[in-house]
Amino acid sequence: MSKNIKIERELLTKPGDTILETIEFLKMSQAELAERIGKTPAKVNDMISGKAPITVNTAMQLEKVLGIDMQFWLNREMLYREKLARIEQEEFLEEGLKWVKEQPIKELQKYGYLKANKVGTEMVEEFLKFYGVATPLQWQSMYVNSYASTNFRKSTAHATLLGSMAAWLRIGELKLRSETLPDFDREGFKIALNEIKSLVETQPEDFPSTLKSICEKVGVAVIYSYSLPKAPISGATRWIGKVPVIQITDRYKTNDHFWFTFFHEAAHILLHGKKDVFIEDFDGVENDPEKEAEANNFARDWLLPDTFLNEIDTEITERLVRKIARSYSTHPAIVVGRLQNLKQVPHHFGANMKVKINLEYFIEH
């Protein structure tokens, strides 16, 4: 709050202050005033503290009891409420402008979520509508306190990171609105993973749309969205209403990373609770380590179980990688990725076997 607004609020006096001065002069207590005007002490206290306004009826009662014209009380009340509203509006605007500066303005303008070009009241209003909240306070409650760790959200240095995380999550919510899904079918989703595994192996060009369609049939929403620069999230799982949502970004550009992320998020849906939220690769969120380990194991077992290591008894070559991939009905990129993760091969090994993916078309359609 700026110094000027703070001083204005401190200097603002309530009509109740005048009531207190008057009854003190008349040597009357609040309890006696309540009795004389026919109100409970609690209601008189609310009026004096400013919680309750002075109505026409109350002004008439005060005129009779305190001897001061009812119009004085009504004018006093009106001026107080007008001044208070102006101060609160200035406070709101000041806080709103600060809040907007912590948001990913350029990215949301680029992706068509934001029309205003200049930071000001119009942009504040647009951001509130984008998030579907009345004030930045509700935004804080819904998109920061619910997800980010305590220490992270208390650090002013992380404000812009939290803004990007919140915007990314909101984009997922907005995209979900355009989809109609049947009720979630847990057993159906388990069966669908076998069909999805065949996509991993064949890696068709339209795999994102096919994957989305397969999941939609069993009530799972797959949302593709851009990775915002200050929120380098690879994926997330949460339930929005009754719908389990897997939101995946374009952060990683190769198929091995994409598929591991998908099966990892699928594990969270099948193994963990509806109230759990998992946001991957964002320092501000502390995911349950045990549940993350379970999701990692699930993804590995589906894509390439550890038994594949038993087939490595010679020098690792691309030919061997392709042989293992055929044996486990998976893509060579998955084998390369696992070997790199286990530090069995250098990072550059098998780069030609990884398929570069671009989700841009599927994000925008």
C-alpha positions in Angstrom: 0.0 0.0 0.0 1.4 3.4 -1.0 2.1 6.0 1.8 -0.7 8.4 0.5 -3.4 5.7 0.6 -2.2 4.5 4.0 -2.5 8.0 5.4 -5.9 8.5 3.8 -7.2 5.3 5.4 -5.7 6.3 8.8 -7.3 9.8 8.6 -10.7 8.4 7.6 -13.2 8.7 10.5 -16.4 6.6 10.8 -19.8 8.0 11.7 -19.5 5.8 14.7 -16.6 8.0 16.0 -19.1 10.9 16.0 -21.6 8.8 17.9 -19.0 7.9 20.5 -18.0 11.6 21.0 -21.7 12.6 21.3 -22.7 9.9 23.9 -19.5 10.7 25.8 -20.5 14.3 26.0 -24.0 13.3 27.1 -22.4 10.9 29.7 -24.3 8.0 28.1 -22.9 4.4 27.6 -23.2 2.3 24.5 -25.5 0.0 26.4 -27.8 2.9 27.3 -27.8 4.1 23.7 -28.8 0.7 22.6 -31.7 0.6 25.1 -32.9 4.1 24.1 -33.0 3.4 20.3 -34.3 -0.1 20.7 -31.4 -2.1 19.3 -29.2 -4.8 20.8 -25.8 -3.7 22.1 -24.2 -5.9 19.4 -26.0 -4.1 16.6 -25.0 -0.7 18.1 -21.4 -1.9 18.3 -21.6 -2.9 14.6 -22.9 0.6 13.7 -20.2 2.3 15.7 -17.4 0.1 14.3 -18.6 0.8 10.7 -19.6 -2.8 10.0 -23.3 -1.8 9.7 -24.4 1.4 7.9 -26.6 4.1 9.5 -30.0 3.6 7.8 -32.8 6.2 7.5 -34.6 4.5 10.3 -31.5 4.5 12.6 -30.8 8.2 11.7 -34.4 9.1 12.8 -33.8 7.3 16.1 -30.4 9.0 16.7 -32.1 12.4 16.0 -34.6 11.7 18.8 -32.1 10.3 21.3 -29.0 12.4 20.6 -30.7 15.6 19.4 -28.7 15.8 16.2 -30.7 16.1 12.9 -31.2 12.9 11.0 -29.9 14.5 7.8 -26.5 15.0 9.5 -26.2 11.3 10.2 -27.3 10.3 6.7 -24.8 12.8 5.1 -22.1 11.6 7.5 -22.7 8.0 6.5 -22.8 8.7 2.7 -19.5 10.7 2.8 -17.8 8.0 4.8 -18.9 5.2 2.5 -17.9 7.2 -0.6 -14.5 7.9 0.7 -14.0 4.3 1.9 -15.0 3.0 -1.5 -12.6 5.3 -3.2 -9.7 4.3 -0.9 -10.5 0.6 -1.4 -10.7 1.0 -5.1 -7.2 2.7 -5.1 -5.9 -0.1 -2.9 -7.4 -2.7 -5.2 -6.0 -1.0 -8.3 -2.5 -0.6 -6.8 -2.5 -4.3 -5.7 -3.9 -5.3 -9.1 -1.2 -3.5 -11.1 1.5 -5.1 -9.0 -0.2 -8.5 -9.4 -0.5 -8.1 -13.2 3.3 -7.3 -13.5 3.9 -10.8 -12.0 1.9 -12.5 -14.7 3.3 -13.9 -18.1 1.9 -11.0 -20.1 3.8 -11.5 -23.3 3.0 -15.2 -23.5 -0.7 -14.8 -22.9 -0.8 -12.0 -25.5 1.0 -14.2 -27.9 -1.4 -17.2 -27.4 -4.5 -15.0 -27.6 -5.6 -15.1 -24.0 -4.9 -11.4 -23.4 -5.9 -8.4 -25.6 -4.8 -5.4 -23.6 -1.4 -4.0 -24.6 -0.7 -1.7 -21.6 -0.5 -2.5 -17.9 -3.5 -0.7 -16.4 -7.0 -1.1 -15.2 -8.1 -2.8 -18.4 -5.4 -5.4 -18.1 -6.3 -6.0 -14.5 -9.9 -6.7 -15.5 -8.8 -9.0 -18.3 -6.6 -11.0 -16.0 -9.4 -11.4 -13.4 -11.7 -12.6 -16.2 -9.0 -15.0 -17.5 -8.6 -16.6 -14.1 -12.3 -16.3 -13.3 -11.7 -14.7 -9.9 -13.0 -11.5 -8.3 -9.7 -10.2 -6.9 -6.0 -11.2 -6.7 -6.7 -12.5 -3.2 -9.0 -15.3 -4.6 -6.3 -15.9 -7.3 -3.8 -16.4 -4.5 -6.0 -18.8 -2.7 -7.0 -20.9 -5.8 -3.8 -21.0 -7.9 -0.9 -20.5 -5.5 -1.8 -21.6 -2.0 -3.4 -24.8 -3.3 -0.3 -25.8 -5.3 2.9 -24.1 -4.3 5.0 -24.9 -1.2 4.8 -22.5 1.7 8.4 -21.2 1.5 8.2 -20.8 -2.3 5.1 -18.8 -2.3 6.3 -16.5 0.5 9.4 -15.5 -1.4 8.9 -12.3 -3.5 11.7 -13.4 -5.8 9.4 -16.3 -7.0 6.3 -14.1 -7.7 6.7 -14.2 -11.5 7.3 -18.0 -11.5 4.1 -18.5 -9.5 2.3 -16.3 -12.0 3.4 -18.4 -14.9 2.5 -21.7 -13.0 -1.0 -20.3 -12.3 -1.5 -19.2 -15.9 -0.4 -22.6 -17.2 -2.8 -24.4 -14.9 -5.6 -22.0 -15.9 -5.0 -22.6 -19.6 -5.6 -26.3 -18.9 -8.9 -25.5 -17.2 -10.1 -23.4 -20.1 -9.1 -26.0 -22.7 -11.1 -28.6 -20.8 -14.3 -26.5 -21.1 -14.5 -27.2 -24.8 -14.4 -31.0 -24.3 -17.2 -33.4 -23.5 -16.2 -36.7 -21.9 -18.0 -39.7 -20.5 -17.6 -40.7 -16.9 -14.1 -41.9 -16.0 -13.7 -45.7 -16.6 -10.8 -46.9 -14.5 -10.7 -50.4 -15.9 -11.2 -49.0 -19.4 -8.2 -46.7 -18.9 -6.1 -49.7 -17.9 -7.1 -51.5 -21.0 -6.5 -48.4 -23.1 -2.9 -48.3 -22.0 -2.2 -51.4 -24.2 -3.5 -49.6 -27.2 -1.5 -46.5 -26.3 1.6 -48.7 -25.9 1.3 -49.6 -29.6 1.4 -45.9 -30.4 4.7 -45.8 -28.5 6.1 -48.5 -30.7 4.9 -47.3 -34.1 5.1 -43.5 -33.3 2.7 -42.3 -36.1 2.8 -38.6 -37.0 -0.7 -38.0 -35.7 -0.1 -39.8 -32.3 -1.1 -36.7 -30.2 -4.7 -36.7 -31.6 -4.9 -40.5 -31.5 -3.7 -40.6 -27.9 -6.2 -37.8 -27.0 -9.1 -39.7 -28.6 -8.2 -43.0 -26.9 -8.2 -41.4 -23.5 -11.3 -39.4 -24.1 -13.3 -42.6 -24.7 -12.5 -43.7 -21.1 -13.1 -40.3 -19.5 -9.5 -39.1 -19.3 -8.8 -35.6 -20.7 -5.4 -35.1 -22.3 -4.6 -31.4 -22.7 -1.6 -30.1 -24.7 -0.3 -26.7 -23.8 2.8 -24.6 -24.3 5.5 -24.6 -21.6 5.8 -21.1 -20.3 9.4 -19.9 -20.0 9.2 -19.1 -16.3 7.3 -22.3 -15.5 9.2 -25.1 -17.2 6.6 -27.7 -16.4 6.7 -31.0 -18.4 3.3 -32.3 -17.3 0.7 -32.4 -14.5 -2.1 -34.5 -13.3 -5.2 -33.3 -11.3 -8.9 -33.9 -11.2 -11.1 -31.0 -12.3 -14.5 -31.8 -11.1 -15.1 -35.5 -11.9 -12.6 -35.5 -14.8 -9.0 -36.8 -14.4 -6.8 -34.4 -16.5 -3.3 -35.0 -17.9 -1.8 -31.8 -19.1 1.4 -32.1 -21.1 3.7 -29.4 -22.5 6.0 -29.1 -25.4 9.0 -28.7 -23.1 10.7 -31.8 -24.2 11.0 -32.3 -28.0 11.7 -36.0 -28.3 9.3 -39.0 -28.1 11.1 -40.8 -25.2 10.5 -37.9 -22.9 6.9 -37.4 -24.0 5.9 -41.0 -23.5 7.6 -41.3 -20.1 5.7 -38.1 -19.0 2.4 -39.5 -20.2 2.7 -42.9 -18.5 4.0 -41.2 -15.3 0.9 -39.0 -15.2 -1.3 -42.0 -16.1 0.1 -43.7 -13.0 -1.0 -40.8 -10.8 -4.6 -41.3 -12.0 -4.7 -45.0 -11.5 -2.6 -45.2 -8.3 -3.3 -42.0 -6.3 -6.2 -40.0 -5.0 -8.6 -37.6 -6.6 -7.5 -34.8 -4.3 -3.8 -35.2 -5.2 -2.2 -32.7 -7.6 1.1 -33.5 -9.3 3.0 -30.8 -11.2 6.2 -32.1 -12.7 9.5 -30.2 -13.0 8.5 -27.1 -11.1 10.6 -26.3 -8.1 7.8 -24.5 -6.3 5.7 -27.6 -5.9 6.7 -30.4 -3.5 5.2 -33.7 -4.9 5.0 -36.7 -2.6 8.4 -38.5 -3.1 6.8 -41.9 -2.6 4.0 -41.3 -5.0 6.5 -39.9 -7.6 8.6 -43.0 -7.2 5.5 -45.2 -7.8 4.7 -43.2 -10.9 8.2 -43.6 -12.2 8.2 -47.3 -11.7 4.8 -47.6 -13.4 6.0 -45.7 -16.4 9.2 -47.8 -16.7 7.3 -51.1 -16.4 5.0 -50.1 -19.1 7.5 -48.7 -21.5 10.6 -50.9 -20.8 10.9 -53.0 -17.7 14.3 -53.4 -16.0 14.6 -57.0 -17.3 15.8 -55.5 -20.6 19.2 -55.1 -19.0 19.6 -58.9 -19.0 19.9 -58.8 -22.8 23.0 -56.6 -22.6 26.0 -58.8 -22.4 28.1 -57.2 -25.2 28.9 -53.8 -26.4 25.8 -51.6 -26.7 25.2 -50.8 -30.4 22.3 -49.3 -32.3 21.6 -52.8 -33.7 21.3 -54.1 -30.1 19.0 -51.2 -29.2 16.7 -52.0 -32.1 16.7 -55.7 -31.2 15.7 -54.9 -27.6 13.0 -52.5 -28.8 11.5 -55.3 -30.9 11.6 -57.7 -28.1 9.7 -55.4 -25.7 7.4 -54.0 -28.4 8.6 -50.5 -27.7 10.4 -47.7 -29.7 14.2 -47.6 -29.9 14.1 -44.1 -28.4 12.7 -45.6 -25.2 15.6 -48.0 -25.0 18.1 -45.2 -25.7 16.5 -42.9 -23.1 16.7 -45.6 -20.4 20.3 -46.4 -21.2 21.2 -42.7 -21.1 19.3 -42.3 -17.8 21.3 -45.3 -16.4 24.5 -43.7 -17.7 25.2 -46.9 -19.8 25.7 -44.8 -22.9 26.8 -41.2 -23.5 24.2 -38.5 -24.0 24.8 -38.3 -27.8 24.4 -42.0 -28.4 21.4 -43.0 -30.4 20.3 -39.4 -31.1 19.2 -40.5 -34.6 16.8 -43.0 -33.1 14.8 -40.5 -31.2 11.9 -38.9 -32.9 11.5 -35.1 -32.6 8.0 -34.1 -31.9 6.2 -30.8 -32.2 2.9 -30.3 -30.4 2.2 -26.8 -31.7 -0.5 -27.9 -34.1 -2.2 -30.0 -31.5 -2.0 -27.3 -28.9 -3.7 -24.8 -31.1 -6.4 -27.1 -32.4 
